[in-house]
């Protein structure tokens, strides 16, 4: 059983690419947008909350595995090597062979995409701050293959992601 973790900051293209990626894959697959498991109010960005979200992702992966899914793909903001490593470790404990890919975008492009989605930089300062921080941290994920989404259409991102997934070393 394979698991692929797709990480990237807000606005890098994770959510938009999942349905397009699904059309390029064969076999029994499950795709999960981690944002769907992380909506809590008031919003918290604590280690405990991040651990809870990762535990939710792994619980879904285990359920999909029990349902016969051959390839589980999760997309979520994992802002550093520690967070990415923890999720990979948890998935391995469930019997998955894990690979990871980062989606990167420049700060300028991410901020533009967030504004295009209707986010107001004055009212959502925390989102924009986190987005910029994530852009910088994605550049620090050494050894993780990445797709730069700045100049690609979402269809091209899906193609590049699919190609990269085929070449992923898994552990």
C-alpha positions, 0 to 999 in steps of 0.5 A: 500500500502506497501513501503520498503526502502532498504538502505546500503552503496556503495558495500553493495549489493542493486543494485545486489539484486533487480532483485533476490528479484523481483523473490521472491515477489508476487503481483503487485510490483515496484522496484526502484534503487535510483541510477537511479534517481541520476546521475548528473554531476558534482556529488554533495553530498549536502542536496539539491541534496539528497532532490531532489533524495528523491523527485524523488523516492517519485514521482515514488512511487506516479506514481506506486501507481496510476498504481495499484502497491501494494508494492513499494521497493526503494533501495538507500544510506540513510546514516543516520537516518535523511535521512531515516526518511525523505524518510519514512515521504514523502512516508507516505504522499503519503499513503504508510505504510513504513518499512526499512531494511539496508544492511551492509557490512564491510569496507574491503568487501565494498572496495574489491567489489568496486575494483572488479567493476573496481573502482580505489581507487586512482582515485575515492578517494571520492567514497571510502571515502563515502563508508567507511563512509556509512559502519560506519553509517549503524551500527548506524541505531538503530532499523532498521533491517539489513542483513549482506552481508559480507559472503552471496552470493547475492542469500542468501542476497535476501532470507534474505531480503525477510524473513526480509521484511515479518517481518517488522513493518510498520508505 
